[in-house]
């Protein structure tokens, strides 16, 4: 007696069908995720920015990293003068660029960002302007951390 695709009871072996079902389910799920992303693109207005959770977390982590680096530069007594000023300006410009990617003047799917991002951009721009001055003034730079705390006081 041959057992080609038969189990010991003589009925067809369902193992092959399980693999096919699993592959079809995986393909269906992938198609569903892709189609949801496509639907999102056409259902929101063109001036609407959809920030997914992963994108938002990475940008906020990057902003936090830049804030910590700015604090370190300010506390490092070995970096003074124009080197310190240039490092601060580089970090502030990076901060502004990430902030610009989060929106401002447009609507996103994050109401808290929509409420506060424009003010944060103003604070960053002010810090850049003051850091470029001769002599540089870092008071506005110190206020940036306060801007972060003001928005995140309810988020932690």
Rosetta silent file (secondary structure, phi, psi, omega in degrees, C-alpha in Angstrom):
SEQUENCE: XXXXXXXXXXXXXXXXXXXXXXXXXXXXXXXXXXXXXXXXXXXXXXXXXXXXXXXXXXXXXXXXXXXXXXXXXXXXXXXXXXXXXXXXXXXXXXXXXXXXXXXXXXXXXXXXXXXXXXXXXXXXXXXXXXXXXXXXXXXXXXXXXXXXXXXXXXXX
SCORE:     score description
SCORE:     0.000 S_00000001
   1 L     0.000  132.122  179.572    0.000    0.000    0.000 S_00000001
   2 L   -91.327  147.496 -179.902    1.362    3.433   -0.969 S_00000001
   3 L  -116.446   36.890  178.073    1.123    6.421    1.370 S_00000001
   4 L   -65.820  113.456 -179.734    1.487    9.281   -1.124 S_00000001
   5 L    55.285   26.850  175.880   -0.097   12.217    0.638 S_00000001
   6 E  -120.274  142.187  174.503   -2.070    9.843    2.872 S_00000001
   7 L   -88.094  173.722 -175.595   -1.818    9.561    6.605 S_00000001
   8 L   -57.404  -20.018  179.206   -1.896    6.117    8.316 S_00000001
   9 L   -84.626   -6.572  178.128   -5.698    6.202    8.430 S_00000001
  10 L    95.416   -3.806  179.063   -5.843    6.451    4.650 S_00000001
  11 L   -89.263  159.937 -178.905   -7.211   10.005    4.478 S_00000001
  12 E   -59.776  146.544 -179.735   -5.375   12.793    2.622 S_00000001
  13 L   -79.189  116.551 -178.245   -2.512   14.464    4.525 S_00000001
  14 L   -77.746   -6.330 -176.797   -3.600   18.001    5.478 S_00000001
  15 H   -58.425  -40.569  179.097    0.017   19.177    6.101 S_00000001
  16 H   -65.862  -36.610  179.183    0.453   20.359    2.521 S_00000001
  17 H   -70.273  -33.485  178.896   -2.792   22.308    2.677 S_00000001
  18 H   -63.412  -40.729  179.400   -1.754   24.017    5.927 S_00000001
  19 H   -65.809  -40.786  178.378    1.359   25.432    4.287 S_00000001
  20 H   -64.865  -44.010  177.856   -0.674   26.676    1.344 S_00000001
  21 H   -61.129  -43.878  179.746   -3.246   28.251    3.673 S_00000001
  22 H   -61.828  -42.824  178.882   -0.499   29.915    5.723 S_00000001
  23 H   -64.401  -41.726  178.880    1.104   31.326    2.574 S_00000001
  24 H   -65.505  -40.143  178.186   -2.252   32.625    1.325 S_00000001
  25 H   -64.289  -43.537  178.814   -3.026   34.236    4.686 S_00000001
  26 H   -62.421  -42.332  178.827    0.411   35.911    4.759 S_00000001
  27 H   -65.157  -41.276  178.016   -0.080   37.171    1.206 S_00000001
  28 H   -63.035  -43.635  179.173   -3.556   38.447    2.038 S_00000001
  29 H   -64.254  -42.527  178.709   -2.275   40.290    5.147 S_00000001
  30 H   -62.589  -42.714  178.163    0.576   41.881    3.191 S_00000001
  31 H   -63.532  -38.108  179.740   -1.853   43.008    0.514 S_00000001
  32 H   -65.856  -44.100  178.948   -4.194   44.422    3.133 S_00000001
  33 H   -62.995  -44.700  179.559   -1.433   46.438    4.826 S_00000001
  34 H   -62.735  -44.272 -177.891   -0.245   47.791    1.476 S_00000001
  35 H   -67.032  -33.498  177.017   -3.753   48.698    0.376 S_00000001
  36 H   -63.278  -40.599  178.180   -4.447   50.511    3.667 S_00000001
  37 H   -63.835  -38.783  178.796   -1.394   52.685    3.074 S_00000001
  38 H   -67.937  -40.804  178.648   -2.618   53.432   -0.450 S_00000001
  39 H   -62.937  -40.379  179.789   -6.128   54.258    0.776 S_00000001
  40 H   -60.672  -36.800 -178.880   -4.650   56.614    3.373 S_00000001
  41 H   -65.685  -34.447 -176.427   -2.813   58.500    0.597 S_00000001
  42 H   -95.515  -12.733 -177.945   -5.968   59.198   -1.375 S_00000001
  43 H   -91.335  -22.129  178.880   -8.394   59.796    1.494 S_00000001
  44 L   -93.862  151.717  177.484   -6.514   62.620    3.209 S_00000001
  45 L   -62.571  160.036 -176.148   -6.164   66.096    1.680 S_00000001
  46 L   -65.329  -25.552 -179.862   -2.892   66.874   -0.093 S_00000001
  47 L   -92.074   11.687 -179.459   -1.786   69.272    2.667 S_00000001
  48 E   -97.559  131.621  179.396   -2.313   66.644    5.383 S_00000001
  49 E  -108.366  118.743  177.345    0.764   64.891    6.777 S_00000001
  50 L   -94.422  118.153  178.211    0.216   61.411    8.168 S_00000001
  51 L  -105.583  113.341  177.765    2.878   60.526   10.731 S_00000001
  52 L   -79.370  165.673 -172.860    2.930   56.856   11.614 S_00000001
  53 H   -58.517  -43.275 -178.439    4.025   55.750   15.064 S_00000001
  54 H   -64.880  -43.441  179.119    7.465   54.502   13.982 S_00000001
  55 H   -63.275  -43.973 -179.876    8.214   57.700   12.074 S_00000001
  56 H   -64.250  -44.814  179.529    7.081   59.853   14.984 S_00000001
  57 H   -61.841  -41.418 -178.328    9.113   57.900   17.538 S_00000001
  58 H   -67.557  -39.347  179.330   12.270   58.096   15.434 S_00000001
  59 H   -69.296  -39.971  177.717   11.939   61.848   14.891 S_00000001
  60 H   -67.323  -37.441  176.989   11.223   62.508   18.568 S_00000001
  61 H   -64.641  -38.476  177.999   14.174   60.312   19.552 S_00000001
  62 H   -65.854  -42.286  176.492   16.371   62.298   17.178 S_00000001
  63 H   -61.867  -41.881  178.244   15.178   65.589   18.675 S_00000001
  64 H   -62.163  -41.215  178.012   15.880   64.247   22.152 S_00000001
  65 H   -61.176  -45.853  178.914   19.364   63.195   21.037 S_00000001
  66 H   -63.655  -38.575  178.095   20.086   66.667   19.662 S_00000001
  67 H   -63.218  -42.100  178.399   18.839   68.288   22.881 S_00000001
  68 H   -65.535  -39.700  177.980   21.164   66.077   24.949 S_00000001
  69 H   -64.847  -39.513  176.658   24.074   66.894   22.652 S_00000001
  70 H   -61.493  -42.683  177.403   23.347   70.614   22.996 S_00000001
  71 H   -60.657  -42.131 -179.597   23.358   70.240   26.781 S_00000001
  72 H   -64.369  -41.757  178.734   26.695   68.411   26.612 S_00000001
  73 H   -62.708  -42.379 -179.262   28.255   71.118   24.444 S_00000001
  74 H   -66.220  -31.870 -178.608   27.066   73.803   26.835 S_00000001
  75 H   -86.513  -15.341 -176.887   28.490   71.916   29.838 S_00000001
  76 L   -81.405  109.757 -178.890   31.819   71.055   28.167 S_00000001
  77 L   -75.809  -14.475 -178.613   34.363   73.632   29.304 S_00000001
  78 L   -78.245  -21.027  177.486   36.999   72.349   26.888 S_00000001
  79 L  -100.866  113.852 -179.687   35.022   73.596   23.859 S_00000001
  80 L  -134.676  163.512  173.506   34.927   77.388   23.874 S_00000001
  81 L    71.581 -138.701 -172.978   34.574   80.225   21.452 S_00000001
  82 H   -68.443  -29.187  176.902   33.915   79.700   17.774 S_00000001
  83 H   -64.349  -44.806  178.481   34.182   75.874   17.981 S_00000001
  84 H   -63.953  -44.317 -179.697   31.421   75.781   20.570 S_00000001
  85 H   -60.817  -44.456 -178.300   29.337   78.252   18.594 S_00000001
  86 H   -66.480  -40.086  178.640   29.698   76.236   15.363 S_00000001
  87 H   -64.084  -41.722  178.718   28.816   72.948   17.075 S_00000001
  88 H   -64.556  -44.040  178.991   25.727   74.532   18.630 S_00000001
  89 H   -62.927  -39.743  177.367   24.641   76.019   15.302 S_00000001
  90 H   -60.731  -46.388 -179.349   25.063   72.632   13.576 S_00000001
  91 H   -67.024  -38.465  178.191   22.904   70.923   16.197 S_00000001
  92 H   -66.276  -38.892  177.499   20.276   73.669   16.111 S_00000001
  93 H   -66.206  -38.758  175.733   20.048   73.448   12.317 S_00000001
  94 H   -63.703  -41.192  178.132   19.623   69.667   12.547 S_00000001
  95 H   -61.845  -43.456  179.472   16.925   70.226   15.158 S_00000001
  96 H   -62.989  -41.916 -179.210   15.145   72.693   12.890 S_00000001
  97 H   -62.809  -41.763  177.883   15.266   70.278    9.943 S_00000001
  98 H   -66.760  -40.323  179.069   13.698   67.459   11.969 S_00000001
  99 H   -61.500  -39.678  179.162   11.104   69.863   13.318 S_00000001
 100 H   -63.075  -32.614  179.082   10.224   70.928    9.774 S_00000001
 101 H   -71.360  -20.450 -179.650    9.560   67.278    8.888 S_00000001
 102 L   -84.093   -7.087  177.699    7.012   67.069   11.709 S_00000001
 103 L   120.301 -153.734 -176.424    4.814   69.721   10.184 S_00000001
 104 L   119.260  116.188 -177.814    3.946   73.250   11.031 S_00000001
 105 L    75.392    1.474  177.614    1.271   75.267    9.322 S_00000001
 106 L  -130.739  168.505 -178.443   -0.235   71.996    8.094 S_00000001
 107 E   -99.330  135.410  174.590   -2.473   69.396    9.651 S_00000001
 108 E  -121.042  179.976  177.619   -1.157   66.050   10.868 S_00000001
 109 L   -86.944    9.831  178.370   -2.780   63.128   12.609 S_00000001
 110 L  -120.359  103.490 -175.425   -1.204   64.249   15.911 S_00000001
 111 H   -62.803  -36.087 -179.629   -3.152   67.068   17.514 S_00000001
 112 H   -64.791  -41.681  177.205   -0.509   67.782   20.167 S_00000001
 113 H   -63.875  -45.438  179.970    2.127   68.270   17.486 S_00000001
 114 H   -57.266  -37.007 -178.792   -0.227   70.472   15.499 S_00000001
 115 H   -72.112  -34.073 -167.970   -0.784   72.654   18.569 S_00000001
 116 H  -114.398  -14.408 -171.719    2.854   73.081   19.568 S_00000001
 117 H   -66.815  -35.450  179.464    5.168   72.559   16.585 S_00000001
 118 H   -64.165  -41.753  177.925    4.909   76.116   15.276 S_00000001
 119 H   -65.742  -38.692  178.552    5.939   77.561   18.647 S_00000001
 120 H   -64.483  -40.404  176.938    8.817   75.092   18.883 S_00000001
 121 H   -61.001  -41.375  177.851   10.000   76.145   15.411 S_00000001
 122 H   -61.801  -42.484  179.415    9.903   79.778   16.530 S_00000001
 123 H   -63.886  -41.356  179.114   11.953   78.859   19.617 S_00000001
 124 H   -66.121  -43.575  179.373   14.532   76.980   17.506 S_00000001
 125 H   -61.724  -40.838  177.677   14.743   79.863   15.012 S_00000001
 126 H   -63.932  -41.832  178.665   15.247   82.309   17.873 S_00000001
 127 H   -64.397  -38.408  178.048   17.986   80.107   19.354 S_00000001
 128 H   -65.429  -46.803 -179.478   19.735   79.941   15.960 S_00000001
 129 H   -59.054  -46.357 -178.003   19.541   83.719   15.512 S_00000001
 130 H   -70.232  -32.670  179.200   20.913   84.378   18.997 S_00000001
 131 H   -72.359  -24.503  178.076   23.654   81.754   18.660 S_00000001
 132 H   -79.809  -16.672 -176.049   24.825   83.419   15.417 S_00000001
 133 L   -62.211  162.136  177.092   25.156   86.798   17.132 S_00000001
 134 L  -123.422  105.263    1.823   28.538   88.273   17.979 S_00000001
 135 L   -78.053  155.562 -179.067   28.953   87.579   20.837 S_00000001
 136 L   -67.154  147.001  177.873   26.602   84.583   20.858 S_00000001
 137 L  -119.584  120.597 -175.260   23.702   84.552   23.285 S_00000001
 138 L  -104.754   15.324  179.253   22.603   81.097   24.431 S_00000001
 139 H   -62.253  -46.157 -179.773   19.632   82.102   26.576 S_00000001
 140 H   -64.024  -31.722  176.918   17.097   81.035   23.897 S_00000001
 141 H   -62.698  -40.819  178.176   18.968   77.739   23.570 S_00000001
 142 H   -65.229  -27.221  179.351   18.343   77.047   27.240 S_00000001
 143 H   -76.259  -17.688 -178.659   14.633   77.644   26.715 S_00000001
 144 H   -60.540  -41.542  178.063   14.395   74.867   24.083 S_00000001
 145 H   -60.823  -38.455  176.500   14.433   72.172   26.733 S_00000001
 146 H   -63.498  -34.676  176.437   11.568   73.997   28.412 S_00000001
 147 H   -63.777  -40.200  178.176    9.681   73.899   25.110 S_00000001
 148 H   -64.433  -45.761 -178.390   10.084   70.130   25.022 S_00000001
 149 H   -64.396  -38.206  179.688    8.937   69.769   28.601 S_00000001
 150 H   -59.453  -37.549 -179.874    5.927   72.004   28.012 S_00000001
 151 H   -82.188  -35.973 -173.677    4.632   69.674   25.304 S_00000001
 152 H   -91.529    2.031 -179.056    5.658   66.399   26.917 S_00000001
 153 L   -61.600  -29.819 -179.423    4.391   67.103   30.432 S_00000001
 154 L   -95.796   -8.054 -172.814    1.189   65.222   29.627 S_00000001
 155 L   -93.018  -22.933 -174.181    2.835   62.531   27.492 S_00000001
 156 L   -82.283    0.000    0.000    5.129   60.817   30.026 S_00000001
